Amino acid sequence: MLWKKLEKLNCQFPENVYGVTSTGPCPAETINSLRGQGLARMTEVYGSSETGGVGFRHDPADMYTLLGHWEQTGNSTIERTSAGGNKQQHTLQDNLEWQGTKFKPLKGQTKPSKLMRPEEGERLKAFIVTVDDVEYATLEKELRTLAAN
């Protein structure tokens, strides 16, 4: 969202300013527009809260490069070995196309996620799971009060 806002503000970047985006897909149009406004380079990091960074790219037309601590084990699975020698396998949200250590998410094949629908706007989405029986009207009121503060 920040990069889209900066694009809309039409700010001109001074020399040698590099950007990083890692919170979700950043449209290629936004990146290219920001480059036109003087941004030297945008690095896109692919990953999730569970995995951290998995790969990166500097051009939206390029494939991502798998970071060295990961190994591809399937179309949408990767694995890393901890310092203690334990292997941790992760299933990614997207189905990926692989070419050696390069990959790209396949369009239209993203598994269900917590991204907002277009009609919900650009903001964070949270899911609340209760452990006990609660009165939902009371819980909603309390959560709205907390969020407003």
N, C-alpha and C positions, 0 to 999 in steps of 0.2 A: 504494500500500500504506500509506503514512504516513497518509493521510486516513482510510482504513478503520480503522487502529489507533486514531487519535484519536477516531473515532466510537465504537468499542467501549469505549474508556476513559471515555466520557461526559464528557469535559472540557468545562467551561464557558469560553467565550472572553470576554476582557474586551472593552469597547467598541472599535469601529473596527479590528478585526482582519480583514484581507483575505487570502484564500488564492489560490494559483495552482497549477494542476495542468497538466502538459504531458508526462508520461511515458507516457501511454496513457489509454484511456477510464476515466473516473471515474464510477461508477454514479450516476444522478440521485438514487437513494435516499440514497446517502452524502452527497451535496452538500446535499440538503434536510434531512437529519438534522443535519448540522453547522450549518446555518443555525438550526435549532431550538436548538442548543447555544450560540448567540450569534455565530457567524461572520457578519460583516457582508456579505461577498460572496465568491464563488468565481469566479475567472476561469479558464476552460478554454482552453488554447492547443492548436490542432490543428497538427500538423506531423510532422516526422521528423528523424532525425539528418542526413539528406542535404539537407533543405530548410530546417531551422530552423523558426521559426514561419510558418505559412501563414495562419491565421485565429484568431479568438478569440470567445468569448461569455461572458456573465455569468450566464446562466440556462440550465440543461440543456434547457429546453423550447424555447429559441430556436435559430435557425440560427446558424452561425458567420459572422462578418464577415471577408471577405478583407482581409488586410493590404495597405496601399497600394503596397508595392513588388512585388506580384504581379499578374499578369493571367491571367484564365482563357483557355485556348486550346482546351480540349476538355472532355469530361465528367469526365475524371480527369487532365487535364494542365494545368499552369500554367507561366508563364514570367516571368522577371524580367530586367531589363536592368541590367547592371553599370555602375559609374561610367564605365568605358571604352567603353560602348556595346555590349558583347557581350551577346547574348541567351542565356540558359540556360533550357532547357525541362526540366521534371521531370514524370514520371508518378507520380501518387500511388498509395498502397496501396489506397485505397477508390474505388469508383465514387460519384460525388457527384450530388446534385440541386441545381441552381442556380436562384436567383431574383435576377437582377442580380449584385450583389457579395456576396450571401448564399448560403451553401451548407450542406448537411448530408450526412454519409455515409449511404448507403443500407444499411439493415439487411440482413444476410445476403449482402452483395455485396462483402465485404472480400476482397481478394486474399490469397494465402498470406502469413503473417507469422511473426515469431519469438516470438509470444506463447506463454506456457505453456498447455498444456491443463489443464483443471480438476483432473484427477487428479495433475498434476505439482506443484501448489501454486503459491503466489505467490512467485516468485523470478526472478532474471535467468536468461536462457538464452544460451549462447554456442555458436557453431559454430566448430570448429577445422579449418582446411584446411591440410594439409601440402604442402610443395613437393617434398620428396624422399620416396623410399620409406622408411618407418619401420616399426618393429615396434610395432604398436598397443598391445600390453599394456604395453610399456615407456613409451610416450608417456602412456598413461592414468595409470600409476603416478606419473610425474613431474608431470603436471598436478594430480593429487589432492594430492600433497605441496606443490606451490606454493600451491594454493588453501587448504590448511589453515593455512598460515603467515600 
